[in-house]
Amino acid sequence: MHNADRTAIGVDLGEYNLYTASPVKMPDSSGAHTICGEEICARLDELRDRVTALLYEGADRETIVASVTRRRDGLLEEIDAAAREICEYANAYDRPVLVTEDSHYQPDLWTWLTAPNAHRGTAWLLPTAHLRLRAVADECGLEVATVPEAYSSQECHACGVIGDRPDGETFRCTNPHCHVETLCADYNAAKVLARRYYPGRRCAYRPPHSVSRGEPPTLVAERRSQRLQRPP
Ligand SMILES: [Zn+2]
């Protein structure tokens, strides 16, 4: 248990809550730290509308690139400020380490701005928020680690059983023997990620009607030291 003395701070990323951070032992969500992403999402929507209008007007490439670059830089400043707030929150704990999902999506702003079926979160916002959080943590001297992302938004942080999401924002544990009933889904996910940092923490998920034995998804927490890439 080489990292048992570290305080893992799980950070869940989303559009409504850009960052939700919590250590595994936080007694309730009032001690977690959340940064709302709604304004950034609205600005990304505006930027897409702006590019659509420029393309419709037949604006030249230089004009479009200059417009996008200026607004993108403003968005990155906002995301960096949010990431800094998360790092300050984490640094208040003893021997903190930030724990995020092991995802490798690369941000692609042009996909969001021009592809008809693009999704702003997966195309740009979430990969960017992930990379910037790790970059800012690096600047702050805060250690980072990633853990497997599978089921992290569905698993109960307390008992490990897969629950459900009755309204998207709420997580509900379906295990009748668990003390968790319902709670904020993002807060639950942050705690699941923090929990996975420690050795031996495996997902307890069993398919409800499965007859196979001994092959649950093994989600052994792992640490990685990854150098960071700046978003384009
Ligand atoms: Zn539970």
Residues whose N, C-alpha, C, O or C-beta is under 5 A from the ligand:
A	BS01	ZN	C156 A158 C159 C173 N175 C178 V180
